């Protein structure tokens, strides 16, 4: 009888310890400013199922050409279930350049200005544009190209066959894993913060 009581005590203690542990949180950056200088929080609200961060380059022609498609994706998935952010980051980038880019290309989603490189150091983009789809806890579920419109820089395809970012969001909104976790991005090289 004493052994059974000890087993029950240990099991109860383990359950209580598990119940009081904080939720696993992989977000490494919580507060960042946007291109207007307003502080934004990346903490996902309770109804959010996906957070999208797309690294953009104001001077990158491929980044510029993807804005209409990104606007469509942000609008289509722009419910309370998806937080959609653009990110402009680079050691030589100025906030005035980033703001001018957002206005000139009529970006319809909020654009963050990663002036200290916090987001870039965390997610490690290699190209612009490059998309990251994260769970609300910050776990990266997909990263890479938006779709297969560009075969290589300067070589757009006539027909887009693969829509990796859209597919990732569709899966995540259903509580599933995306069909692909990575697709090599095509665009301008990202200016590394390690220099």
Number of C-alpha atoms within 10 A of each C-alpha: 5 6 8 9 10 11 11 11 12 12 12 12 12 11 11 11 10 10 10 8 8 7 8 9 11 13 18 14 14 12 12 19 15 22 25 15 12 11 13 13 11 17 16 20 12 9 11 16 20 29 24 23 21 25 26 27 27 21 13 16 15 21 21 19 12 16 20 14 12 23 17 13 17 21 13 11 18 14 12 13 19 25 24 23 22 26 26 30 28 18 14 8 16 14 18 11 13 24 19 13 20 22 10 11 14 12 17 18 19 17 24 27 26 21 21 13 17 17 23 21 14 11 14 13 22 19 23 29 31 27 28 24 27 24 23 24 17 19 15 18 21 25 25 24 25 27 22 19 19 19 13 12 11 11 10 13 12 8 9 11 10 13 13 23 27 19 18 24 26 17 14 22 18 10 12 12 17 21 14 14 16 16 17 14 23 25 23 19 14 20 18 16 15 7 5
